[in-house]
């Protein structure tokens, strides 16, 4: 087992990375959240796989464990589902000392975290991410929220968990498409801050794609280390943390316009190609760098372009992104491979050229 730490100055918590759940009870005890009422929040896909097992594992260190299940999928990520959570919590008599467990992927983690942040003005919660996307990205850093009126994560809060417990063995139950979506976020960490980590994907792509245990452990550890470092320096995205949005401004627009038919990681993959193209046109990276990125994404089964989208529609949707400020679209671009920054002065032509680069048909 490997352990990392996130320290934002106002909150410090551990990230446990293991290949089983055996160390979860002592992790609860060490965090000082044992012997409390617990509610496991999970979705209809994950519940049959892990919910009862987690409940059984924790029964000797926690009391009165309930399970709240909602329909799986991005379409459930709304305030109506959150309202259902609140009713369930009240019916189960959860109080301010109770603990929520987010058991599942990014949708579960974002929603459970938002419910924890707002129920009784904030109660403790724990992240147990079961998808690669959530293990390498969304479970770490305290971003929580829901979609609203077709806009990705429009309503939310920064709210840190008490701990993150990652069991990489859960990835073996995922469809490969979900694995690939997580790999997009992992590769992103290499582009923004660590060329050696990025090189690891190119040199070990076969092992990574096959979910070789050692390779995947390296992926999860490498991404969590980078994300923990960034979040510890900038908890609420006032500066450095913006680099984590590489590919996301383009990607979120595509995700929303697709009606969430495309997975988040798939949209980020396409968005990174657009951001790399923009960076190339500014002279920061080479044409070969863009070509290598496209080859790597395609190898992992990720999209490198979208079809039947209009550049004007994507551009307009980008203004509805949370990262747009004062009517300006902020783009996370590269100064060089492994070094990202926020560009606040992109012209409409630059952005549309990058969008057109990823549109086919």
Secondary structure as UniProt FT lines:
FT   STRAND          2..7
FT   STRAND          12..18
FT   TURN            22..23
FT   HELIX           24..30
FT   TURN            31..32
FT   STRAND          37..43
FT   TURN            44..46
FT   HELIX           47..51
FT   HELIX           52..58
FT   TURN            59..61
FT   STRAND          63..70
FT   HELIX           74..76
FT   HELIX           79..91
FT   TURN            92..93
FT   TURN            96..97
FT   STRAND          99..104
FT   HELIX           106..118
FT   HELIX           119..121
FT   STRAND          124..129
FT   HELIX           132..133
FT   HELIX           134..138
FT   STRAND          143..148
FT   TURN            149..150
FT   STRAND          151..158
FT   STRAND          163..167
FT   HELIX           168..173
FT   HELIX           176..193
FT   HELIX           195..203
FT   HELIX           205..209
FT   TURN            210..211
FT   HELIX           213..233
FT   TURN            235..236
FT   HELIX           240..245
FT   TURN            246..247
FT   HELIX           248..257
FT   TURN            258..260
FT   HELIX           264..281
FT   TURN            282..283
FT   HELIX           287..299
FT   TURN            300..301
FT   STRAND          306..307
FT   HELIX           311..318
FT   TURN            319..320
FT   TURN            322..323
FT   TURN            326..327
FT   STRAND          331..336
FT   TURN            337..338
FT   STRAND          339..343
FT   HELIX           348..357
FT   STRAND          359..360
//
